[in-house]
């Protein structure tokens, strides 16, 4: 019985610390992903003299958009594939942006929601990368 109590006490101290580390790792991954996508967007802009539209989205980095005016799009694309954030949601892109430098690139964060100050509080975006 004493062993069970000791294990319970240890778990009460260890589990929250481990969970904090998991959350930190997820946020670090989002920031790394956002920086990689920003780099791909910069290359896209260099080649095409513009950014993808919101409607074209991040898919324009993987597959050439059907836009006859688009020239110099790199054969093979700018990214091999689009990854999802650690919570399973697609990364979001909006151009022109309202929070980021020229465009908004972001994860919906752990709650996977957007649309109000309460739900957007945990969003992680290019506006918070310090660029």
N, C-alpha and C positions, 0 to 999 in steps of 0.2 A: 504494500500500500504506500509506503514511504517512497519507493522507487517511482511509482506512478505520479505522485505529487511532485517529485523532483523533475521528472520528465516534463510534466505540465508547466512547471515554472520556467524551465529552460526554453521550452517552445514559446512561451509568452514573451520572452525577451528576444529570442533569435528570429522568429518568423517576421515580425515587423521590420527588422533590419534587412533581412533578405528581400522582402517585398519592396522596400525603398530602393534597393540596388537594382532590382528588375525594372522598376519605373525609370530610374536614371539611365539604364542601358537603352531602354526604348526611346527616350528623349534624345539620347546621343545618336542613335541610329537615324531618327528623323532628321536631325540637323545635318548629318553626313549625307543623307539622301537629298535633302534640299540643296546642299552645296553642289552635289553632282548634277542635279537637274539644272541649277543655275548656270553651271559651266556649259552644259549642252545647249541651253537657251542662248548663251553668249556666242557660241560657235554658229548656231542657226542664224542669229542676227548678223554676224560677220559675213556669212555666205549669202544671205538673202536680202540684207539691208532692212530687215524688219523682224518683228517677233510674230509668233503664231497668234491668231485671233483667239478670243475666248472660245468661239465655236469650234475652231480647229483643235484647241486644247493641246495637252501634252502629247497626244497621239501623233502630232506633227513632227515630233522628235524621232519617232520610230518608223512611220510610214509617210510618204510624201502626200501632202494634202492635194486634193483635186482643185487646184487654183491655177488657171492658165497664166496668170501674171507672175507666178512664183518662179524665179530663176535661180540657178546655182544651188539648188537643194542637193546636199551631199548624197551620192549614191551609197546606200547602206544605212543611211540615217545618222542620227546623232547619239542615239542610245540603242543598245541591243533590245531592250525591253523596258517597260515601265513596271516598277515594283509598287507594292502597296505599303502603306505605313504599318508599323508593328501591331496595330489594332485591326488590321484587315481592310481598311478603307483606301480608296484611291486618293492620291495626292490631288489637290485642287489648284487650278490655275485660272487667273482672271487678268485680262489685259484690255484696257488699262486698269491698273490696280487702284485701290483706295487706301491701302496701308503700306505697301512695299514700294521700292524704288522703280517705278515704271510698270510693274506688274505685281500681282499677289500670287505667291506660291506657298501652299500651306497644307498641313495635316489637320484633320478635325480633332485630333487628340484622343484621349482615352474614351470620352463619351460618344464620339462619332457624330456629334450634332453641330449644327450651325444655324444662325438666324436670329439670335438674340444675345444681348450682352452676357446673360447667364450661361448660355450654351457655348458661346465663343470664347469664354474665359480660358479654356484649356487648349485652344488652337495654337499650333506652333507654326510660325511662318517666316518668310524671308525678312520681314520687318523686325524680327527679333534675333537675327543672325549677327548683327553688328557690322554689316558690310558698308 
